[in-house]
Amino acid sequence: MGVRAVTVEVNSIDEARDYVETNYGPVYQKKLKSRGIKKKQSVWDNSNVLFNGMNIRQLDEPFLKDGDNLYLLPLVGGG
C-alpha cells in the first residue's frame, strides 16, 4: 500500500478497520483495477490480520490496549 508501518491511536478493532479502509482502501482499489479486477474489495477482508502475532480471526473479541500491534498482510496469489 506504499507504507511499511504506521502508528495510530484507535480504541477498538472496528476503529482500526475503519482507519485502514479509509486511508488505504482507495490505493488498494486502484491496484486491483490495474490488474483488471473491477469488483470492489476490502483491504481488511483480503489480508491476514495479526493481533500481537495471533490471527485475529481465531480470537474471541480482542480488546486493544496501549502497545498492542496489528499487522496487515495482504493476501498474495501465485505459484
Long-range contacts (C-beta under 8 A, 24 or more apart in sequence): 1-27, 1-28, 1-43, 1-74, 2-27, 10-64, 11-64, 12-63, 12-64, 13-51, 13-56, 13-62, 13-64, 13-70, 16-64, 16-70, 17-44, 20-44, 20-72, 28-74, 43-72, 43-74, 44-72, 46-74, 46-75, 47-72, 47-73, 47-74, 47-75, 48-72, 48-73, 48-75, 49-73
